[in-house]
Amino acid sequence: MIRLIEKGLMFGNLVHISSPALVERYNRALQHLAGKATQLTDFHVDISGYSPEIGQELDDPLYLNPNGVNRQFILLTTEQKRAPLLNVKFSTSRDILREFIEMNEAQLFALTATDAVAGELVNSVFKLSTPNDLLNLRKIEIEADTVGGTLRKAEQLAGLVERFKTEQDAWFDDVLIAEMIDTAKDTGDVTRNPVRLRHTVFEQPNFWTAHYGGLYLFPDLDHPAAICMDDTPDDLLMKYVFHKSQRNQIAKFLGYNNLVETVIEARGVDSAAILQQKMDFLTVAAAAGSGVDLTGLERRDMRRLARNHADHLPEAYHGLAQLLRWATDGGPWPRITSDHPAYFYTLRAKDTPHRDLVNMLLAELAPLDPRQLFICHKELFYSTYKTWPENKKTYVADFLAREYQVDKAGARAALFGHEPDMSGQDRVSEAVIARVGPWGALERG
């Protein structure tokens, strides 16, 4: 994993915490939320305040996410909104946190000037007992306050002020006046500068979860279904529950809900270039096990590699090749049905509110395309990357650093026709490389 860290492909854009005041605030918040503390004097945090260094120190990659259900967070700065979310258990968590920060940025900026803001993404389930508990996670509410209780005290002061304005003879109530003065020492003048967070309730209609081996839940569609990456739960209370091996059913589900299009029919993309690159990835997958050097490959090198390993090319390669011949040379239209291994490699999500979730699903159904896997499903990319031969790790890391990192927006637009914010990853500190190294808490999450 050290290659990915050094090239900015892992642990990127984390926020460096080194100020003694911020470290002290973090420890107060961590003690408040989890009853724990760190001995580290500097570390890096993601959008939720999770630190891979502290996760390693505590030997607990879920120290801010007990049971993997109600994500807790520590905000030291609103700059955390640009950071990725590590150890993801729900596909919606980062979007919810980022939207919460952006909608309350002015208030959070003022609050974090003097204290850490600690909170939790709350739902009605504290621990998953059965897969059906996931169906109750339709609404997420954010509860947050400073460790010192500034928001709670501000609400209390607002109530005291209202009493002072409305109660008869309040001017002569020395106890009420003294209480207002004492509370205002912590909150300031709430009549001129109200301290209140807004937009704290978020809908979570369709989402992916890492629980139960990986589940994609689409209950909020015209034709709802659940798609399971591991064993199919027998008791999941949805009309249609498909295993990833049920390709025909998944294809029908995507079609009935008008969620996908082929890269051939997609507008504004170079479909031939996309198909060719996918074929190159399949060629690399076929050749990697032989130990061949994959560095610095050009077009003619890739053709030679495909010829030399023709017997090991997956069937998906041949399907994409037929489609590429049709697109570039006017060859016969290939019949690639959902039974064909190339089928899901030919699709991308349509521009709907569910596009990022659908692209995430497609990446998992076409796992030999490491670029789409990295962009759309980083958790799976990292776990899959560890299983590859060294020459494939080098090739993919070099490719992503060369072809993707230099122009993320352009690469996403070329592939998906839009520019989703899938990761927020950019910069990597040398301290992360030195301290976390090629293992780190993320690998265990």
Beta strands, then each sheet from edge to edge (+ up, - down):
strand 1: 15-17
strand 2: 43-45
strand 3: 72-75
strand 4: 117-122
strand 5: 139-146
strand 6: 201-203
strand 7: 207-209
strand 8: 215-218
strand 9: 225-228
strand 10: 241-243
strand 11: 260-262
strand 12: 347-349
sheet 1: 1+ 2-
sheet 2: 3+ 4- 5+ 6-
sheet 3: 7+ 8- 9+ 10+
sheet 4: 11+ 12-
end
